[in-house]
Amino acid sequence: MCLAVPGKILSVEGTDPILRTGRVSFGGIVKQINLAYVPEAKVDDYVLVHVGFAISTIDEEEAKQVFDYLKQMGDLAEAEEAEGR
């Protein structure tokens, strides 16, 4: 099983399809990500990222849904910690 996290492309650098990278924001944390697998991706697109590689593009609504799920998981973990689990 792998975990891919959505992020928003802020900028794109390079023209070589293999070496093309982008600055991608994950809720405020910005990382340099390889865009070789998503040649169609452009600034303001959302991508799913796994181990430093964007593996697919997704629409904004789907990205927000994943962010909501991750927030709910964090809220659940905090509640369990508060209960002493």
N, C-alpha and C positions, 0 to 999 in steps of 0.2 A: 504494500500500500504506500502511496506517496501523498504528500500534502503540497498543494499548490495554493499560493496566496495571491489575491488580486491586487494590482497596483495600477496607478495612472501614469502614463508616459508624460514626462515634463519636457524632455528634449531628446533629439536623436543625433548621434554622431556617426560619421563614416558612410561610405558608399559601397564598400566591399560587402557583399551579402553575408559572408561568413564572419566578418569582424565588426559588423554594425552593432552598435550598442545604444542604450538609452538611459537617461536618468529617470528612474521610476519611483514614485512616491507611494509608500504604504502607510497611509494615515499619518503623514508627517515625517516618517523616516524615509530618507532618500538613498537609494542604492543604484550603482551602475549595473545594468543587466544586459546580457547578450540577447540580441533580437534576431539571430540567424533563423530561428524556426518560425518567425512571424514576419516575413518580408513585407506584408501588407500593412503592418502596424505603423501608426503615425502619432504625432503629438496629440494629446488629449484622449487617445484610445486607452481602454483598460485591457490589461493582459493578465493571464494567470502565470505565475512565476514559480518555478521549482529549481532549487539549487543554482540560482544565478542565471537561469535561462527562461525567457518567456516562451511558454509552450503553446499558447493559443490566445486569441483575442476574445473578449467577451463584451457584452453590452453593459452600459452603465447601471441598468436596473439589476442585472445579475450580480455585478460587483457589490452594489449596495446591500443586496440580500446576504451575500457571504459576509460582509462586514458586520451586519446585524447578528448573524449566527455566531460569529467570533466574539462579539460583545456579550451576547447572552451566555456563552460558555464561560467567559471571564467573570460575569456576574454570578453564575452558578458556583464557580470555584471559590469566589470570595465568600459567598453565603455558607458553603461547606466549611471553610476555614473558620468562620465566625462561630459555627456550631461545634467546632472542635473535632471535626472528622479527619 
